[in-house]
Amino acid sequence: MVLQQAVLRPRMSTLRQILLSFYWFSTNTLWSAILIITMPSQIKAAVGDASKGSALGLALACGAIISMLAAPVFGSLSDRIRLPGGRRKPWILIGTAGTIVGLVGLAYLIQPGHPESLVGWTLAFLVVELFSNVATGPYSALIPDLVPMDQRGTASGWLGLMLMLGTFVGGVTGFMINAIGIAGIYYFLIAVMIIGAAVTYFGVQEPDIHRELPPFKLRSFITGLLDPFKHSDFTWVFLTRMLVTMGIFTVQEFIQYYMADVIRPPFVLAGLGKVADTAETAVSFFLPMLLLGAIITTVFAGVMSDRYGRKRLVYISGALMGAVCLVFVLSHSFTLAIVMGIVFGLGYGAYQSVDWALASDVLPSMDDYAKDMGVWHVAMVLPQVIATPIAGFLLDNFQRVGVAQGVDNLGYTVIFLISVVYFALGTVFVKQIKKVR
């Protein structure tokens, strides 16, 4: 391992680990509902089919740029500034409050059939991105703050489980559209965020760590962002996470459009008959199946990685996710898509549970946990800047080429094949991480 413990971290009970990870449930509920259900639906309604992919990719890229800047900045500030209530938790409250304001804007600022309304809506989306990272930048440092090294795999497993449960709850909000409307979904997300912030603020006790750190200076901070990459293991963890996440976002962000354009309604499941009439409800049916697989492996994989090493789990999980994308290219059956969703979930759950522990293992600095975790966090949002605009542009343009040439679903074939490449590279390069098993 790279780090030695500079302070004594007592072993954490299961309850304390669950409370520590609970805010990830809230934020993942938020982002899965927005990115998979409401955002694709609202953008398609505003701009139409011809440019939906490009518009979605552009909006996501703008938000990701904000996220990349905010996470390390506010993480670093939380390392240096002790506010009333602790180093990390006050930022979580501030970030949650700002996120709520942005969610109200997302509920009302876009209008079906009015592409110009996308501008105001995107600004509200940027507010959500900014304040979400005001909270999660400092929050991401709580695991290395609190968890002993020999429990990081287990804690990462609980974190992964909260991510999966959040994805499930956010994903099934598609079933709620007819009952409460998209605005109602946003108010539901506001309630979830308030609960998450309250559980973290009152349920997590920050360690009383006093370190003399230099004051925050912008020039030194910008230079310091490159410091972790002087450590080759951190660089490889960053790169592999970025590649795998590029694959995940290429699938995730366009799965609703894939359901509508490739599988097409009505959505019939063998043995059950019709289970959905719209792409939104089809995705809400698909995601629980994916998360069934993910939940099976999440905590299990984290514990196994403590015992047998992180790399082996990453190899298996990356191979599973890449294989599923290849099946999506070759088959357009809703029944098979559901089965493959479970398989994808097995890989996704294992990867999410192990990857956080892997990142914690290679942090180069004992004093800049939050800043370095914020830099690593960029590997989760940079794919939105790169992968989603590329995939959206390729989707729209190859769909038009396919129509002209009489080839069905050419755009989806192209973007899913690209995702296979992302998963393959992100899995193979894990071998380059030397100091972690």
Secondary structure, DSSP 8 states (H G I E B T S, - for coil): -----SS------HHHHHHHHHHHHHHHHHHHIIIIIIHHHHHHHHH-STTHHHHHHHHHHHHHHHHHHHHHHHHHHHHH--BTTBSSHHHHHHHHHHHHHHHHHHHHS-BTTBGGGHHHHHHHHHHHHHHHHHHHHHHTTHHHHHS-GGGHHHHHHHHHHHHHHHHHHHHGGGGGHHHHHHHHHHHHHHHHHHHHHHHHHHH--------------HHHHHHHTTGGGGSHHHHHHHHHHHHHHHHHHHHHTTHHHHIIIII-SSEEETTTEEEESSHHHHHHHHHHHHHHHHHHHHHHHHHHHHHH-HHHHHHHHHHHHHHHHHHHHH---HHHHHHHHHHHHHHHHHHHHHHHHHHHHT---SS-HHHHHHHHHHHHHHHHHHHHHHHHHHHHHHHHHHHHHT-TTHHHHHHHHHHHHHHHHHHHGGGG--S--
